[in-house]
Amino acid sequence: MTVVWINGAFGAGKTTTARELIELIPNSTLFDPEVVGAALTRLLPAKRLAEVGDVQDLPIWRRLVVDTAAGMLAELGGTLVVPMTLLRQEYRDEIFGGLAARRIPVHHLVLAPAETILRERAAGREAPPVPPDGEIPVGQWSYDHLEPYRAALASWLAADAHLVDPGALTPYETAVRLAEAVGSGAVPVCDIVQTPEPTAETLAAGVLLFDELDRVLLVDPTYKPGWEFPGGVVERGEAPARAGMREVAEETGIQLREVPRLLVVDWERPAPPGFGGLRLLFDGGRLASGEASRVLLPGPELRAWRFATEQEAAEMLPPVRYERLRWALRARERGAALYLEAGVPLG
């Protein structure tokens, strides 16, 4: 089972090419995520829809795209051809990472005609009808996305995907190019972490590392939204503190010499589709300036790292992780570990 994701600006010809491509790749099926967005505009309250500027900004859209793609492949097998614009790298990471967690490889291609062609096609399009109150238009004006597309192409898209210029080609000829590129191996599987999704409650260990200004080290995982602490799921038969040390070494290249001290034990309640479980935070201590400058990140797993003050962390971390950090910092100050339930200290 595999996914061929056709990316590109609005007007690049993704859907037309995808229809031709499924005729060229044996046992392939078309999946257009636009149908997920259309369903959500009818299912979600108008108030929630009004809070975002694009259907892709809804976490439920990104989750349902992954779930639907995986469900279709489980039902049909073969190859899923997905024509969909993805211009935000963190959304690409979340969706492709979710597929990778289900052991579904993704081949990422971009239809990249000259911008003059995109502008000509945009000029030939009629304005979309005004949607009912509270709904998000499924697809925006093509002109509105030219600048975000240009920025994505310059910053990450060209390096991440295999580019094909369909400007002088028919949709069928473009599809032939894509089929040949995928079949020949010219489009490798996307290099992204494959973290299996949990099937039950998990035990996870994170480690707080500080710089000389007592700012805490945060990392930006490619496989889930939001910033996080270095750490991960404790493996079967592994001591939690040792798991934290192992994860720190794997994620940052820092080898902790001593077993870190426990700061908080937090019970995370199940929140479908997550299962929750115990989350432990340890104090990895203060890094010397030389150590901090040698932080290394594995490309497929982490996108970025930075040291943050508690106030900055409040803006970067999801609320439940920030509460865990906040109480871990208080426990570090007091020299005594705390027990939390859903981020609230008890006892």
Disulfide bonds with the S-S distance in Angstrom:
none
